[in-house]
């Protein structure tokens, strides 16, 4: 599976992909969503809204940060569609921090390699860590449940 990382402007302008794919659309607020061109090849579109920050501040409450619920939604999407898609498209506003963090974590799990995303972008480390922790915790829970 190929992973494409875009900025919001690029994902709104690019021609729809012509192979089976899913999209993770990340914005800063639920009321400001990207206008993604329709495609008959898009199998699912997951829209998430969270701040591009690693920790809460006076102006950014914890509730507006990337959470395990966000990570679980992304992993559920990937796991449900992985056998049937050729591409995962992830975008955020600038295409430099949040979407590369998601892409890096997924690439790390699926291929063991995330270096490209750290060379080309500045992945949001809260997003990256939470994605990996959520994935590994779910696998540990499955393993524990399988033994009982």
N, C-alpha and C positions, 0 to 999 in steps of 0.2 A: 504494500500500500504506500502510495506517495502522500506526503504531507506538504500542503501549500500554506504559507503564512502571508497574509495581506494586511495592509492598512484598510481602514474603512473606505477611504476614497478609491483605492484600487479595487476592492471587492465590489463596489458599486459600479465601476466602469468596465471591469473585465468581462469579456464574453463568457457566457455560462460554459462550464466545463462539459465536455461531450462524452464523458464516461461516468459510470455510477459513482456517486460521491455523497458525503454528508457534510454539513456546514455547522461549525460552532461560531456563532456571531456574538462577539463580546462588545458591550457598550458600557458607558459610565452610568447611564440611567435608563430605566425601563421606558421612559417616555421619549427617548431619543434613539430609535433603532435604525440600523442601516437598511437601505433600500437595495435588497439583493435581487438581481434579475432572476426571473423564474426559469427553471430548467426541468425538462422531463427526466433528466438523469439524476436530479437531486432526490435522494431517498429520505432525507430528514434534515430539518433545520432546527438547531437548538439555540435559543436566544437567552443570553445571560447578561446581567448587569451587575457590575461591581467596580469599586474604585481601583485605580492603579497605584496601590500603596502596599508596603510591607507590614505596616503596623498602624493601629489607630492613633489619631492625633486629636487635638481640640476640634478641628474642622472635619475630621473623618472618623465617624463612629465605627466600632467593631462590626456592627451589623451590616455596614456597607462594603466590607472587605470580602475577598475570596474565602469561601468556606468549604467544609467537607461536603456539604449538600451540593454546592456547585461542582466539586470534583466528582462526586458520585454520579451526577447527571451526565457529565462528560464521559466517564467510564462506561456507564450504562449504554449511552449512544454508541460508543466505539464497539463495545462487546456485542451489541445487538446487530450491528451492521457490518462488522469486520469481514465476515465471509462473503459478503455481497457487494462490496465497494472496492474501487480502485484508488480513490483519493479521499483524503480528509482535508477539508479547507477550514482554516481557522483565521479569524480576523479580529482585530481590536482597533481602537481609534487611530493610533499611529503605526501599529504593526511592528512595534519594537520591543515591548515588554510582556504584556499579558498573553497575547497569542503565541509568541515564541516560547513562553514558559510552558503553555499547554502542549505545544508541538514537541518540545524537548522531552517532557515527561513521557509522552506517548511513545516517542521514538526510543527513549531509554528502555522502556518496558518491552516494546515489540522487537527492537533490533539490538539492544545493549549499547547503543551509541547515540549520544546527544550533542557531540562536540560541534557540529555544524551550527546549531542554534546559539551556542555560546560564542562562537567566532563571529557570526554575522549580526547578532542582536544583543540586547541587554535583558534577558529574561527576568521577569518579576520573580524573585526567589520565594516569596510566600506562595505564589501560585504553583511554582515548580515543586516545592517541598510538599505542599498539601496534596497535589496530584499524586506524587509517589507514595506518601504516607497512606493516603486513602486506598490506593491500589493494593499495597502490601498488607495493610490491615485487613482488607476484605479477603485476600488470599489466606491469611493466617486464620481468620474466622472460619473460612470454608474448610481448611484443614482440620481445625479443632472440632468442627461439627461433624466431619467425616469419620472421626475416631470414636465418637460416642454412639 
